[in-house]
Amino acid sequence: MLMESLRRTAVLLFLPSLLAAQQQGAPPPANPPASPPAAEETGAATGQLVLEAAPPAAAAPALQEPAPPPAPTGPPIRVLRTGGLKMETAALLLSGQQGGPLPFALLAFPVEKQGERVRVPVLVEVDGSALLDEQQTSPLHLEVSLYAIGGAGNVQASLMETVEVDLGRMEQEVQRGGIKFVGELDLLPGDYSLRALVRNPATENIGLRVLSFTVPPFEAGVRTVMAPMFSERSGAWVPVRALASRNRPAPLKALAGDDLPAARPILVLDRDMSFQVAAHQLADGTDLRLELRRPSGQLAADFPLQILGREPAGVAGIEILTATFKPHGIEPGEYDLRVVIPGAGSDFRSYATSAVVAEEEVGGRVWAEFSPGGGGGRDAAGEAAKQQAQRQAAAKPRKNVDTAPIEAAYRDALRLLATGDEKGARAAVSALETRLLIDEQTLTAVDLGRAQYAVARTLVQSQPESLIPVLLLHDELYRDYRNRNNSTLSIHARELVFALANLYTKQNNTPAARELAARFILGLAAEFADHAPRVLRSRTFRRALDYDPANETALLCLAIDAERNTEYEAAKDFLGKLLKKNPKHIEAKIRLALNESRTNRRKEARRLFEEVVRDESSGAAPVWVLAVAYQELSRLLLELGAHDDAERVLRAGLRRLPEDEKLSLQLSMLLDLRKDRRESRAVLEAVRPKSTPRGFDSARRRYNEIPTELLEKERTGLQQSAIERLPSLAAAAAGAKGGQA
């Protein structure tokens, strides 16, 4: 069974290259259109510090209005059979990877046993704004693929369907929330890994999620409580049901209509929250509590449940309970929720759902509104707080604010910093900002930022280098505020660092000063680049590049972002600039090679890959870099029909990386095609799944990640730079007269 599973995986990984090698003279695939550059965030919209305004765009010339198109016919939404997957897509599904530019939430919960199998409804919520990003044609097609992988690694059930949406009639509805797809899988009791992939074929944007869950046997005498089901606000999503589900009765009353539960609910602190939960053989009056656990599994809190009602679920032995509780005393963030019976033994099972806890209810209760561009995770509650801060700033009328006392308090804090009391200065500035922006809310972030900027401008005019310790102070405050999950203060600190770095380079426009400013900007990015919306990442990396056009880290990060969004020519441009400065940058070289291959420049890609694997200095490269280089080079050689060279590369790669499972699978498949079945089997038998060191099994995931370790490295040495410039800050602070610094 294991050998057959490995062989199937090898086929999925390698067959696209084999097919390409056989299609001589086939036309190359068209390059996807590059997406328009993302607009930079502006303080006018966010309540952040703005020092310069962009000129208004020129008005477009008037055009004669065309005749209205004929009214569309047919349903605005259709569900079609996908008709099979690309081999590469299937390989991604089976790989267990997660991520991608299409964020979505996933919920699966078993509800009813029919014969030997159990019905498992699956909810897939795809963020509409991300789905429509770069979409230039109608109709929209969304491919939804679900694979249920059993404990032995084999596929137990699958669902592959395409949702077609007429954007002429439904674009606003999709943009407002997104698409909620409802399907079903029939599974035997046991443990499963649900692999879900969503894809927009027009833009090639995809999303991948993995969800581990257990299908219970619904045995007599075993009490079972399903995942909590929280209601969604009306019209939050465009509901779409899978084809196979339409001919079957709803498994639960709660799943019968379009008012479907949230796949990833939003809970609001200190607010009564109600939900429904399906329970099997649960006696009336049972003491129930709701556990909240962090994603790490650590128990954060448990709350008593008040049961408001019980009703039949339409399934024998199962009831729907309506319960309420009030979350309090916990930090905003992501949690797993499950209903439990205190002290229950092996005769009780319960299942969890993922939820976000936020301080305020902002714009409804849809997870996509709380975490734009990322689909959840660690900054969801922070984004909610950010939106709340924007609302407050927009609601406050502009007025003349007496900032003299604020400037005086800020100068006092900076004098502490000048004496070397960084901890005291940080506490003083934090107290000032917290009081004004959070406790009293007497100022907007714009007013406070202008007051602090005015003090900094006076300092830098006296001593240009005095601003470096101040920059580091606010960089540290930014990290403090993020650790406290206070998005209002962290956004203010971040924007102040941007403004002060710009002030520093204007006053001290030397290459060394500009390089230092770029390092401050990239040091900030280390805190948010792995999950922030692309517009913020792009703004940050481009700002660093404005200061230091040859900064390798900024060029690499921009290339990765462009590649993840299928902008391969833009990625090649950034990588070319990086390699011009540093021809030995091995990671840039493999990325350029892969992007050359994607734009049908295979000979150039081959040259670059071969340079990497031949380069003696590549021995110092991270394992994942070499793993990707050998895997992609062998794949490319097969596409070019160079089978002997592909085998040579695979064997050379295994000599250097003997525990790389994917190289072994590729070699086995190649040998099998050559009818060398005995050696092919010997290679497969030598593979030891799950014993692979971390560097190998995370190679693909690491390739797609923003390198936060490099961003942190840019920060190295900034503290020493700040210490060396404390005398400049002391001199500037000592020159303060009459309330000026």
C-alpha positions in Angstrom: 0.0 0.0 0.0 2.8 2.4 0.9 4.7 1.7 -2.3 1.6 2.2 -4.4 0.8 5.5 -2.7 4.4 6.7 -3.3 4.2 5.7 -6.9 0.9 7.6 -7.4 2.5 10.7 -5.7 5.5 10.4 -8.1 3.2 10.4 -11.1 1.4 13.5 -9.9 4.6 15.3 -9.3 6.4 14.3 -12.5 3.8 13.6 -15.1 3.3 17.2 -16.3 7.0 17.3 -17.4 6.7 13.9 -19.1 3.6 15.0 -21.1 5.4 18.3 -22.0 8.4 16.4 -23.2 6.1 14.4 -25.6 4.3 17.5 -27.0 7.0 18.7 -29.4 6.1 21.9 -31.1 3.2 22.7 -28.9 2.6 26.4 -28.5 3.7 27.9 -25.2 1.0 28.9 -22.7 0.1 32.6 -22.8 1.5 34.7 -20.1 -1.2 36.0 -17.7 -1.8 39.7 -17.8 0.2 41.6 -15.2 -1.9 43.1 -12.5 -2.1 46.9 -12.2 0.2 48.3 -9.6 -1.5 48.4 -6.2 -2.3 51.9 -4.9 -0.2 53.0 -1.9 -2.1 53.5 1.3 -2.7 57.1 2.2 -3.0 58.7 5.6 -6.0 60.7 4.4 -8.0 57.4 4.3 -6.5 55.8 7.4 -6.0 58.6 9.8 -2.2 58.2 9.5 0.5 60.9 9.2 0.6 62.5 5.7 3.2 65.0 4.6 2.8 65.1 0.9 -0.3 64.6 -1.3 -0.3 63.0 -4.7 -1.6 65.2 -7.6 -5.1 64.4 -8.9 -5.3 62.2 -12.0 -6.2 63.9 -15.3 -9.8 63.5 -16.3 -10.4 61.0 -19.2 -11.9 62.5 -22.4 -15.6 62.0 -22.8 -16.7 59.1 -25.0 -19.9 58.5 -26.9 -22.0 56.2 -24.8 -22.3 52.8 -26.5 -25.6 51.1 -27.1 -26.7 49.0 -24.1 -25.8 45.3 -24.4 -28.7 42.8 -24.6 -30.1 41.7 -21.3 -28.4 38.5 -20.0 -30.3 35.3 -20.0 -30.0 32.2 -17.8 -29.0 31.9 -14.1 -26.4 34.3 -12.8 -24.6 31.4 -11.0 -24.0 27.9 -12.3 -22.2 25.0 -10.9 -20.2 22.9 -13.4 -18.2 19.7 -13.2 -14.5 20.6 -13.3 -13.8 17.5 -15.4 -10.5 16.6 -13.7 -7.5 18.5 -12.4 -4.2 19.5 -13.9 -1.5 17.2 -12.6 0.3 20.1 -11.0 -2.9 21.0 -9.2 -3.4 17.5 -7.9 0.2 17.4 -6.8 -0.4 20.6 -4.8 -3.5 19.1 -3.2 -1.6 16.0 -2.1 1.5 17.9 -1.0 -0.1 19.2 2.2 1.1 22.8 1.5 -1.0 25.8 2.7 -1.2 29.4 1.6 -1.6 31.2 -1.7 -3.1 34.6 -2.7 -6.7 33.4 -2.5 -7.7 33.4 1.2 -10.5 31.1 2.3 -12.0 29.6 5.4 -12.8 25.9 5.7 -15.1 23.9 8.0 -16.0 20.2 7.9 -18.2 18.4 10.4 -19.8 14.9 10.3 -23.5 14.8 11.0 -25.2 11.6 10.0 -24.4 8.0 9.5 -26.0 6.3 6.5 -25.0 2.7 6.3 -21.3 2.3 6.8 -20.4 5.9 5.8 -21.0 9.3 7.4 -22.2 12.4 5.7 -19.7 15.2 6.1 -20.8 18.7 5.0 -17.9 21.0 4.0 -18.2 24.8 3.9 -15.7 26.8 1.8 -15.8 30.6 2.1 -13.7 32.4 -0.5 -12.9 36.1 0.0 -14.6 38.0 -2.8 -12.1 40.9 -3.1 -9.2 38.6 -3.4 -11.1 36.4 -5.9 -11.8 39.4 -8.1 -8.3 40.8 -7.9 -6.9 40.9 -11.5 -10.1 39.5 -12.9 -10.7 41.2 -16.2 -13.4 39.1 -17.9 -16.8 37.7 -17.2 -18.0 35.2 -16.2 -15.8 34.4 -13.2 -14.9 30.8 -12.7 -13.9 29.4 -9.3 -12.6 25.9 -9.1 -13.2 24.1 -5.8 -11.3 20.8 -5.2 -11.6 18.7 -2.0 -9.6 15.6 -1.3 -10.1 13.5 1.9 -6.9 11.7 2.7 -7.2 8.7 5.0 -4.7 7.6 7.6 -2.8 5.3 5.1 -2.2 8.3 2.8 -4.8 7.3 0.2 -7.7 9.3 -1.2 -11.0 8.2 0.3 -13.3 10.8 -1.3 -13.1 13.9 -3.5 -15.2 16.7 -4.9 -14.2 18.8 -7.9 -16.6 21.5 -9.2 -16.5 24.9 -10.8 -18.7 27.8 -9.8 -19.5 30.1 -12.7 -20.6 33.7 -11.8 -22.0 36.3 -14.2 -20.1 39.4 -12.9 -22.4 41.7 -14.9 -25.1 40.8 -12.5 -23.3 39.5 -9.4 -20.0 41.4 -9.1 -21.2 43.7 -6.2 -22.5 40.7 -4.2 -19.2 38.8 -4.7 -17.1 41.8 -3.9 -19.1 42.6 -0.7 -18.4 39.3 0.9 -17.4 36.4 -1.3 -18.6 32.9 -2.3 -19.7 30.3 0.3 -19.6 26.9 -1.4 -21.4 24.0 0.3 -20.5 20.4 -0.6 -20.5 17.0 1.0 -18.2 14.0 1.3 -19.3 10.5 2.4 -16.6 8.9 4.6 -16.0 5.9 6.7 -15.3 6.6 10.4 -11.7 7.4 11.0 -9.0 10.1 10.9 -8.7 12.3 7.9 -6.7 15.1 6.4 -9.0 17.3 4.2 -7.0 19.0 1.4 -8.8 22.0 -0.1 -7.7 24.0 -3.1 -9.6 27.0 -4.7 -8.4 28.4 -8.0 -9.3 31.2 -10.3 -8.1 29.9 -13.7 -8.4 33.4 -15.3 -5.7 34.8 -13.0 -4.1 31.5 -11.9 -4.4 32.6 -8.3 -4.9 29.7 -5.9 -5.4 29.0 -2.2 -4.6 25.9 -0.3 -5.8 24.7 3.1 -5.3 21.5 5.2 -7.8 20.5 7.9 -7.4 17.5 10.2 -10.6 16.0 11.5 -12.1 12.7 12.8 -15.3 11.1 11.5 -17.0 9.5 14.5 -18.8 6.1 14.2 -21.9 7.5 16.0 -21.9 4.5 18.3 -24.6 3.7 20.8 -23.7 5.0 24.2 -21.1 7.5 23.0 -22.1 11.1 23.4 -20.9 13.3 20.5 -21.1 17.1 20.1 -20.2 18.6 16.7 -18.5 21.9 15.9 -20.3 25.0 17.1 -22.3 26.7 14.3 -22.5 30.6 14.5 -24.9 32.5 12.3 -23.6 34.9 9.7 -25.1 38.3 9.0 -27.7 38.4 6.2 -26.3 38.6 2.7 -22.7 38.2 3.9 -21.9 35.6 1.3 -23.2 34.4 -2.1 -24.3 30.8 -1.2 -23.6 28.0 -3.8 -24.4 24.4 -3.3 -22.5 21.5 -4.9 -24.3 19.6 -7.7 -24.4 16.3 -5.8 -25.8 18.0 -2.7 -28.9 19.3 -4.5 -30.5 16.0 -4.9 -30.2 15.0 -1.2 -32.1 16.2 1.8 -30.3 18.6 4.0 -28.3 16.6 6.6 -29.4 19.1 9.4 -32.1 21.7 9.7 -29.4 24.2 10.3 -27.9 23.5 6.9 -31.1 23.5 4.9 -31.4 27.1 3.8 -29.2 29.9 2.5 -28.7 31.1 6.1 -25.7 28.8 6.6 -23.3 28.9 9.6 -20.0 30.8 9.4 -17.0 28.7 8.5 -14.8 31.1 10.6 -17.0 33.1 13.0 -16.1 36.5 14.6 -16.7 36.7 18.4 -16.9 40.1 20.1 -15.5 40.5 23.6 -18.0 41.2 26.4 -20.9 40.6 24.1 -23.5 37.8 24.4 -22.8 35.3 21.6 -25.3 32.6 20.5 -24.7 29.5 18.4 -26.2 26.2 17.5 -24.5 22.8 17.9 -25.5 19.3 16.8 -25.4 16.7 19.6 -25.7 12.9 19.4 -27.3 11.1 22.4 -26.8 14.0 24.8 -29.1 13.8 27.8 -31.2 16.8 28.8 -29.6 18.9 31.6 -26.0 17.9 30.8 -23.5 20.5 32.1 -21.8 22.0 29.0 -19.0 24.5 28.7 -17.2 26.1 25.8 -13.4 25.7 25.6 -11.2 28.3 23.8 -7.8 27.0 22.9 -5.0 28.8 21.1 -3.8 27.4 17.7 -0.9 25.8 19.7 -3.4 23.8 21.7 -3.0 25.8 25.0 -6.2 26.3 26.9 -7.0 30.0 27.0 -10.4 30.0 28.7 -13.7 28.0 29.2 -17.1 29.6 29.6 -20.4 28.1 31.0 -23.1 27.7 28.4 -26.7 28.6 28.9 -28.9 26.3 26.8 -31.7 28.2 25.3 -33.4 25.4 23.4 -33.3 21.9 21.9 -35.0 20.7 18.8 -34.8 17.6 16.6 -32.2 17.9 13.8 -34.1 15.8 11.4 -31.7 12.9 12.0 -32.3 10.0 14.4 -30.5 10.5 17.7 -29.3 14.0 16.9 -30.6 17.3 18.3 -29.8 20.9 17.6 -28.9 22.8 20.8 -29.1 26.6 20.9 -26.6 28.0 23.4 -25.2 31.4 24.5 -22.1 32.6 26.4 -20.2 35.9 26.9 -16.4 35.8 26.0 -14.4 38.0 28.4 -11.0 38.3 30.0 -9.0 37.0 26.9 -6.8 38.6 24.4 -8.1 39.2 20.8 -6.9 36.7 18.4 -7.5 33.3 16.9 -8.9 30.3 18.9 -10.3 26.8 18.4 -13.8 26.5 20.0 -15.3 23.2 21.2 -18.2 22.3 23.5 -17.1 20.0 26.3 -18.6 18.1 29.3 -16.4 18.7 32.4 -14.9 15.4 33.6 -16.3 13.4 30.7 -14.5 10.1 29.8 -14.0 8.0 26.7 -17.8 7.9 26.1 -17.7 11.6 24.9 -16.3 13.2 21.7 -16.4 16.8 20.6 -15.2 18.7 17.6 -13.9 22.2 17.1 -14.3 25.2 14.8 -11.8 28.0 14.3 -12.9 31.6 15.3 -11.5 35.1 15.7 -12.1 37.0 18.9 -12.2 40.8 18.4 -12.6 43.8 20.7 -15.1 45.6 18.5 -17.7 44.5 15.9 -16.6 46.3 12.7 -18.5 46.0 9.5 -20.3 42.8 10.3 -19.1 39.4 11.3 -17.2 38.1 8.2 -13.7 37.0 8.8 -12.5 38.4 5.4 -13.3 41.9 6.6 -11.0 41.5 9.6 -8.0 40.1 7.8 -7.8 41.5 4.3 -5.4 39.6 2.0 -4.5 37.0 4.5 -7.5 34.9 5.4 -7.1 35.0 9.1 -4.3 34.2 11.5 -2.4 36.3 13.9 -3.5 39.8 12.8 -7.2 39.4 12.4 -8.1 41.2 15.6 -5.5 43.9 14.9 -7.2 44.6 11.5 -10.5 45.0 13.3 -8.9 47.5 15.7 -7.4 49.3 12.8 -10.7 49.7 11.1 -12.2 51.0 14.4 -9.4 53.6 14.7 -10.1 54.7 11.1 -13.8 55.1 11.9 -13.0 57.2 15.0 -10.5 59.4 13.1 -13.0 60.0 10.3 -15.8 60.8 12.7 -13.8 63.5 14.6 -14.1 67.0 13.2 -10.9 68.7 12.4 -10.1 71.5 14.8 -7.2 73.6 16.0 -5.3 71.4 18.6 -2.9 72.9 21.1 0.0 70.6 20.7 2.5 72.6 22.9 2.0 70.4 26.0 2.3 67.2 23.9 5.5 68.4 22.2 6.9 69.3 25.7 6.1 65.8 27.0 7.6 64.2 23.9 10.8 66.3 24.2 11.1 65.3 27.9 11.0 61.6 26.9 13.6 62.1 24.2 15.9 63.8 26.8 15.7 60.6 28.8 16.7 58.7 25.7 19.7 61.0 25.2 21.0 60.1 28.6 20.9 56.4 27.6 17.7 55.6 29.5 16.0 53.9 26.6 13.6 51.9 28.8 12.4 55.1 30.6 12.0 56.9 27.3 10.0 54.1 25.8 7.7 54.0 28.8 7.2 57.7 28.7 6.3 57.8 25.0 4.1 54.7 25.3 2.2 56.3 28.2 1.8 59.6 26.2 0.5 57.8 23.1 -1.7 55.4 25.0 -3.4 58.3 27.0 -4.0 60.5 23.9 -5.1 57.8 21.4 -6.6 55.1 23.5 -7.7 56.2 27.0 -8.8 59.8 26.5 -9.1 59.7 22.7 -8.4 63.5 22.7 -6.3 63.4 19.5 -6.3 61.7 16.2 -3.2 59.8 15.1 -2.6 62.6 12.5 -2.5 65.3 15.2 -0.2 63.4 17.4 2.1 62.4 14.6 2.4 66.0 13.5 3.3 67.1 17.0 6.0 64.4 17.2 7.2 65.2 13.7 7.6 68.9 14.6 9.9 68.0 17.5 11.9 65.6 15.4 12.3 68.2 12.6 13.8 70.7 15.1 16.2 68.0 16.4 17.4 66.9 12.9 18.0 70.5 11.8 20.4 70.9 14.7 22.0 67.5 14.6 21.1 65.3 11.6 22.3 62.1 13.2 20.2 62.7 16.4 17.2 61.1 14.6 18.7 57.5 14.6 18.1 56.8 18.3 14.6 58.3 17.9 13.9 56.0 14.9 15.0 52.9 16.9 12.8 54.0 19.9 9.7 54.0 17.7 10.7 50.8 16.0 10.9 49.2 19.4 7.5 50.7 20.4 6.0 49.3 17.2 7.0 45.8 18.3 5.8 46.4 21.9 2.4 47.5 20.6 2.1 44.5 18.3 2.9 42.2 21.2 0.1 43.9 23.1 -2.3 43.4 20.1 -3.0 47.1 20.0 -3.3 47.9 16.3 -4.2 51.6 16.8 -0.8 52.3 18.5 1.2 49.9 16.3 -0.1 51.6 13.1 0.8 55.0 14.6 4.3 53.8 15.5 4.8 52.3 12.1 3.7 55.4 10.2 5.9 57.6 12.4 9.0 55.5 11.5 8.1 55.9 7.8 7.9 59.7 8.3 11.0 60.0 10.4 13.1 57.9 8.0 12.0 60.2 5.2 12.9 63.3 7.3 16.3 61.8 8.1 17.2 61.2 4.4 16.0 64.7 3.4 18.3 66.3 6.0 21.2 63.9 5.5 21.1 62.8 1.8 24.3 60.6 1.8 24.5 57.0 0.6 25.3 55.8 4.1 22.3 57.6 5.6 20.0 56.3 2.9 21.2 52.7 3.5 20.5 53.1 7.2 17.0 54.4 6.5 16.3 51.4 4.3 17.4 49.1 7.1 14.9 50.7 9.5 12.1 50.3 7.0 12.9 46.6 6.3 13.3 46.0 10.1 9.7 47.1 10.5 8.6 44.8 7.7 10.0 41.8 9.6 7.0 42.1 12.0 4.3 42.1 9.4 5.5 41.0 5.9 4.5 37.3 6.2 0.8 38.1 6.6 0.1 41.8 5.7 -1.9 42.8 2.7 0.2 43.0 -0.5 -0.3 46.8 -0.8 1.4 47.3 2.6 4.3 45.0 1.8 4.8 46.6 -1.6 4.8 50.1 -0.2 7.4 49.1 2.4 9.8 47.3 0.1 9.6 50.0 -2.5 10.2 52.7 0.1 13.3 50.8 1.2 14.4 50.6 -2.5 13.8 54.3 -2.9 16.4 54.9 -0.2 18.8 52.1 -1.3 18.2 51.0 -4.9 20.7 48.1 -4.6 19.3 46.7 -1.4 19.3 42.9 -1.9 16.6 42.1 0.6 14.1 44.6 -0.8 14.7 43.4 -4.4 14.3 39.8 -3.3 11.1 40.4 -1.4 9.6 42.4 -4.3 10.5 39.6 -6.7 8.8 37.0 -4.4 5.7 39.1 -4.1 5.5 39.5 -7.9 6.1 35.8 -8.6 3.4 34.8 -6.1 1.0 37.0 -8.1 2.0 35.5 -11.5 3.8 38.7 -12.5 6.8 36.8 -13.8 8.4 39.5 -16.0 8.3 41.9 -13.0 9.9 39.2 -10.8 12.6 38.7 -13.4 13.4 42.4 -13.5 13.9 42.6 -9.7 16.0 39.5 -9.7 18.1 40.7 -12.6 18.9 43.9 -10.7 19.8 41.8 -7.6 22.1 39.6 -9.6 23.8 42.6 -11.3 24.9 43.7 -7.8 25.6 40.2 -6.5 26.2 37.6 -9.2 26.7 34.9 -6.6 23.3 35.3 -4.9 22.2 31.6 -5.3 18.6 32.1 -4.2 18.1 34.9 -6.7 19.6 32.7 -9.4 17.2 29.8 -8.8 14.3 32.1 -8.7 15.3 33.8 -11.9 15.7 30.3 -13.5 12.2 29.3 -12.5 10.7 32.5 -13.8 12.6 32.2 -17.1 11.1 28.7 -17.4 7.6 30.0 -16.7 8.0 32.6 -19.5 9.1 29.9 -22.0 12.8 30.8 -21.9 13.8 27.2 -21.0 17.4 27.2 -22.4 18.2 30.3 -20.2 16.5 28.6 -17.3 18.6 25.4 -17.8 21.8 27.5 -17.9 21.0 29.2 -14.6 20.0 26.0 -12.8 23.1 24.2 -14.0 25.2 27.1 -12.7 23.7 26.7 -9.3 24.2 22.9 -9.0 27.8 23.2 -10.4 28.8 26.2 -8.2 31.1 25.0 -5.5 30.0 27.8 -3.2 26.5 26.4 -3.3 27.5 24.0 -0.6 26.9 26.8 1.9 23.4 27.4 0.5 20.3 26.5 2.6 19.1 22.9 2.0 15.8 24.1 0.6 17.5 26.2 -2.1 19.5 23.2 -3.4 16.4 20.9 -3.1 14.4 23.3 -5.4 17.3 23.7 -7.8 17.7 19.9 -8.4 14.0 19.2 -8.5 13.3 22.0 -11.0 16.3 21.3 -13.2 15.4 17.6 -13.6 11.8 18.6 -14.4 13.0 21.1 -17.0 15.4 18.6 -18.6 12.6 16.2 -19.0 10.5 18.8 -20.7 13.4 19.5 -23.1 13.6 15.7 -23.9 17.0 15.4 -22.2 16.2 12.2 -20.3 19.8 11.1 -19.8 20.7 14.5 -18.4 17.7 14.4 -16.2 18.8 11.1 -14.7 22.3 12.4 -14.2 21.0 15.5 -12.3 18.7 13.4 -10.1 21.5 11.0 -9.1 23.8 13.9 -8.5 21.2 15.6 -6.4 20.6 12.5 -4.3 24.3 12.2 -3.7 24.3 15.7 -2.2 20.8 15.5 -0.6 20.3 11.7 0.0 17.2 12.3 2.2 15.3 14.4 -0.3 12.1 12.3 -0.8 11.0 14.2 -4.0 14.2 13.6 -5.8 13.8 9.8 -5.1 10.3 9.9 -6.4 11.3 11.7 -9.6 14.1 9.2 -10.2 11.9 6.2 -9.6 9.3 7.5 -12.1 12.0 8.1 -14.7 13.4 4.6 -14.3 9.9 3.2 -14.5 9.3 4.9 -17.8 12.5 3.4 -19.1 11.2 -0.1 -18.2 13.8 -0.5 -15.5 11.2 -1.6 -13.0 13.6 -3.4 -10.6 15.8 -0.3 -10.0 12.7 1.9 -9.9 11.3 -0.2 -7.1 14.6 -0.3 -5.3 14.7 3.6 -5.3 11.1 3.7 -4.0 11.8 1.2 -1.3 14.7 3.3 0.0 12.3 6.2 0.6 11.4 6.7 4.3 8.3 9.0 4.4 8.1 11.5 7.3 11.7 10.9 8.3 12.9 13.7 6.1 14.7 16.6 7.7 12.8 19.9 7.9 14.8 21.5 5.2 13.6 19.1 2.5 9.9 18.8 3.3 9.5 22.6 3.6 11.4 23.5 0.5 8.3 24.4 -1.6 6.7 26.2 1.3 9.9 28.2 2.1 10.2 29.1 -1.6 6.8 30.9 -1.5 7.4 32.7 1.8 8.7 36.2 2.4 12.2 35.7 4.0 11.5 37.3 7.4 14.9 36.1 8.7 16.6 38.4 6.1 14.4 41.3 7.2 15.5 40.7 10.8 19.1 40.6 9.6 18.7 44.1 8.1 17.8 45.2 11.6 21.1 43.8 13.0 23.4 46.6 14.1 20.8 49.3 14.3 21.0 49.4 18.1 24.7 50.0 17.9 24.2 52.7 15.4 21.7 54.4 17.7 24.1 54.1 20.7 26.9 55.7 18.7 24.6 58.7 17.9 23.3 59.4 21.4 25.8 62.3 21.8 24.2 63.9 18.8 20.7 63.5 20.3 22.0 64.9 23.6 23.5 67.9 21.9 20.3 68.6 20.0 18.2 68.2 23.2 20.5 70.5 25.2 19.9 73.2 22.6 16.2 73.3 23.5 15.1 76.9 24.5 11.7 78.3 25.2 9.9 75.0 24.7 11.8 74.1 21.5 14.0 71.1 21.1 
